[in-house]
Structures are given as C-alpha cells and as structure tokens.
Amino acid sequence: MIDLTVIWACIIGFAIIAYVVMDGFDLGIGILFPLFKVGQDRDTAMNSIAPVWDGNETWLVMGVGGLLAAFPLAYAIILPALYAPMIAMLLGLVFRGVAFEFRWRDPAHRAFWDKAFTTGSVITTFAQGIALGALLQGITVKGRSYAGGWWEWLSPFSLLTGISLLVGYALLGACWLNWKTEGGLQRQAVTYAGRLGIGLLIMIGAISLATLGLETKYYQRWLSFPGIVATAQVPLATVIMTLLFYRSLRRKRDAQPFFWALALFGLCLVGLGISIWPDVIPARVTIWEAAAPHRSQMFMLVGASIMVPVILAYTAWSYWVFRGKVGTEGYH
C-alpha cells in the first residue's frame, strides 16, 4: 500500500522549498532596500518583484495548512512552542504588504513606507530563522503536547539561524536584482552578492558545527561510519556550488548567480532533511506518529493533486509574462 504519510511529508517539504525559492528573494530585496538610492533605484528594485511577490506566499499558506491537515499532532505541538516568532512573522508580512502598496499611493510619506517595507521584511525573515532554529534545537514534549515555556524558542542557536537567514535572503535578493536590473543598480547588486556569498558560507559552517552538538542523533547521522561517506558529499557540493556561484559573478552572468545561490539553499535543505528525517519534530515525534488518519490523507491528496499543478501553472505563467529586465515604470 502507498504510504500516504511519506507522500504528504514530501508535499509539505516541497511547499517549504518553493516558499524559500520564491519568497526569499523578495524578502531579501526588502532587507537590502535602505542601501539603494532613493528614487529610481528603489522604484526599480520594487518593480522587479511587484508582479510576483504576493503570489509567492501561496506556498507558505500551503505548507502551514498542509501541516495542520496532514500532521495535526505536530501542528498542535509546534504552534504553542513558536507562538512568538510566528506572530512576529505574520505581523511582519502584513506590515510589509501594506507598505509595498502604500509607498506608491501615498508619495508624501514614501520615506516612512520604505522604512516599513524594510522593517517588515527583516522581522519576517528573522522570525522564520528563529523558528527553524528553535525547531532544530528541540521542543519539550510531554505525552502529546508541548511542555516547554514561553521563551524556549529564544537561544543563541535560534538567534544564529535568524541572522543566517537574513544573510541568505539578502543574497537571493541581490542575485535577483543582478538578473532583473541594469546599470548602476545591477553593479551594486553584484557587489552585495559577492560579499553576502562569503557571509552565507560562514553562516552555513557555523550552523553546521553548532547543530552537531544539539542532539546525539544529529552527530550520529553526519559523522558515524559508513553514513559519513554519503553525508560528506553535502559539504563538498557546497564548496563546488560556491565556486560556480563566484565564477558566474566574475563572468557577469545575469541569471546564473541566482540559480547557484538557490542551489546553495537547496543543499542546506538537504542537510536539514538528513538531520531530522523521518521526524516532523526533531528527535521527538516521527511523521507516522503525527499523521492524520489514512482516509483523511487520501481525501486531501485528491485536492492537492488538482491544486498543486494549478498553482505551479499560474506561477510559471506569471514569471514568464514578466520575464526580462525591469525599469522604474512597473505595474504600479
């Protein structure tokens, strides 16, 4: 019989990957926004994401909704443990969304809305990184419920993951602007991408080393023999991708740096999967322990098999329609 639990774990994993790929770069542009010149450069940066930014968050809704529907026990444990960063993330998304629209419709207060756009982007990204770090470091579970305190999510490790995600999303934003813009803004984006690539590599190394000390299971997964023969390929691939990324920057490619940066994120997610699989709450609850009944999963799978291709189709179409370089004149 087909293991629907594994299928749903893959669907939710895909939604998370899609969210990082599609929303990471526009959050990154918000993080970098204060570094751009007021006027034409900021307008161009904003127009590069204007047609797609709100649709990118579809995958966040799908990932969280899928977790609730397919793994209700995990949702019931994770949400109370991460109330504070999740609320901060949602408020950041709302604040940045309002600022995105109002900076065009309220030019008299554009400086305020620009700051709001950056603030919302930073808060959203930092909260996502902290949530990931808190999940990795371990959630206190007793029976079938969360048993930790209000501040359990806050630790040096979760702060490190929050800062790392800020660096990573900023890198994606710089690479996106290198792809979609021209002139001085593109040159500025290339400079930032070069610096942020080094920063991301440092952060990946720091988090990787720190993760090994969080749980015995993590250490065994990565460094025990013969598993280390396979896991060693991940850091090796990371080095190779980094070299390819910088080669594409030196050769002044438009799109290649963005995709190599995405590849680095993909390797990070592969590393995350190696560390926690098959747990949905690392070292606490497996996907099978948290899963909804088989009939519920089958019912939802019918809907997902229809909606996911539809979402992919309209997303691909929107990116195709708005392909190419952008200028100060956008859909606003």
Residue pairs with C-beta under 8 A, 6 or more apart in sequence:
4 291
4 294
4 297
4 298
4 301
5 70
5 287
5 288
5 291
5 297
6 287
7 297
7 301
8 66
8 70
8 71
8 287
8 291
8 297
8 300
8 301
9 70
9 71
9 278
9 280
9 287
11 66
11 70
11 304
11 308
12 63
12 66
12 67
12 70
12 71
13 273
15 59
15 60
15 62
15 63
15 66
16 59
16 63
16 269
17 266
17 269
18 59
19 56
19 57
19 59
19 60
19 63
20 265
20 269
21 262
21 265
22 52
22 55
22 56
22 59
22 315
23 53
23 56
23 57
23 59
23 60
24 168
24 169
24 172
24 173
24 265
25 49
25 169
25 172
25 173
25 175
25 176
25 258
26 49
26 52
26 53
26 56
26 173
26 176
27 121
27 124
27 125
27 169
27 173
28 121
28 125
28 168
28 169
28 170
28 171
28 172
28 173
28 174
28 176
29 45
29 46
29 48
29 49
29 121
29 173
29 176
29 177
30 96
30 117
30 118
30 120
30 121
30 122
30 173
31 118
31 121
31 122
31 125
31 166
31 169
31 170
31 173
32 45
32 170
32 173
32 174
32 177
32 192
33 42
33 45
33 114
33 117
33 118
33 121
34 114
34 115
34 118
35 188
35 192
36 42
36 45
36 185
36 188
38 111
38 114
40 328
41 184
41 185
41 188
42 114
43 328
43 330
44 181
44 185
44 326
44 327
44 328
45 177
45 181
45 185
46 100
46 103
46 330
47 326
47 327
47 328
47 329
47 330
47 331
47 332
48 176
48 177
48 180
48 181
48 326
49 176
50 100
50 330
50 331
50 332
51 318
51 321
51 322
51 330
51 331
52 315
52 318
52 319
52 322
53 100
54 97
55 314
55 315
55 318
57 93
58 311
58 315
59 311
62 308
62 311
66 300
66 304
67 74
67 75
67 78
68 75
69 292
69 296
69 300
70 291
70 292
70 296
70 297
70 300
71 280
71 287
71 290
71 291
71 292
72 290
72 292
73 144
73 285
73 289
73 290
73 291
74 280
74 281
74 285
74 287
74 290
76 144
76 145
76 146
77 139
77 141
77 144
77 145
77 146
77 281
77 284
77 285
78 135
78 139
78 146
78 281
79 86
80 145
80 146
81 134
81 139
81 140
81 146
81 148
81 152
81 153
82 131
82 134
82 135
82 153
83 150
84 150
84 151
84 153
84 154
85 127
85 128
85 130
85 131
85 134
85 153
86 127
86 131
88 123
88 124
88 126
88 127
89 123
89 124
89 127
89 128
89 131
91 123
92 119
92 120
92 121
92 122
92 123
92 124
92 125
92 127
93 120
93 124
94 120
95 116
95 119
95 120
95 123
96 116
96 117
96 119
96 120
96 121
96 124
97 120
98 116
99 113
99 114
99 116
99 117
99 120
100 117
102 109
102 113
103 110
103 113
103 114
103 117
104 332
106 113
122 166
125 162
125 165
125 166
125 169
126 162
126 163
126 165
126 166
127 162
128 162
128 165
129 158
129 161
129 162
129 163
129 164
129 165
129 166
130 153
130 154
130 158
130 159
130 161
130 162
131 153
131 158
132 158
132 161
132 165
133 155
133 157
133 158
133 159
133 160
133 161
133 162
134 152
134 153
134 154
134 155
134 158
135 281
135 282
136 157
136 161
136 211
136 214
136 272
136 275
136 276
136 282
137 155
137 157
137 158
137 214
138 214
138 215
138 282
138 283
138 284
139 146
139 148
139 152
139 281
139 284
140 146
140 147
140 148
140 152
141 147
141 281
141 284
141 285
157 210
157 214
160 203
160 206
160 207
160 210
161 207
163 203
164 200
164 203
164 204
164 206
164 207
167 196
167 199
167 200
167 203
168 200
168 203
168 265
168 268
170 192
170 196
171 193
171 196
171 197
171 199
171 200
171 261
172 258
172 261
172 262
172 265
174 189
174 190
174 192
174 193
174 196
175 189
175 193
175 257
175 258
175 261
176 258
177 185
177 186
177 188
177 189
178 186
178 189
178 190
178 193
178 249
178 254
178 257
178 258
179 254
179 255
179 257
179 258
180 324
180 325
180 326
181 189
181 325
181 326
182 325
190 249
190 252
190 257
193 249
193 257
193 261
194 246
194 249
197 242
197 245
197 246
197 249
197 261
200 264
201 238
201 242
204 238
204 264
204 268
208 235
208 271
211 218
211 275
212 218
212 219
212 222
212 223
213 219
215 282
215 283
217 275
217 282
217 283
218 275
220 227
221 227
221 231
221 274
221 275
222 228
222 231
222 274
222 275
223 231
231 274
234 267
234 270
234 271
234 274
237 267
238 264
238 267
241 260
241 263
241 264
241 267
242 264
244 260
244 263
245 257
245 260
245 261
245 263
245 264
248 256
248 257
248 260
249 257
275 282
276 282
276 283
278 286
278 287
278 288
279 285
279 286
279 287
280 286
280 287
280 290
281 290
291 297
292 300
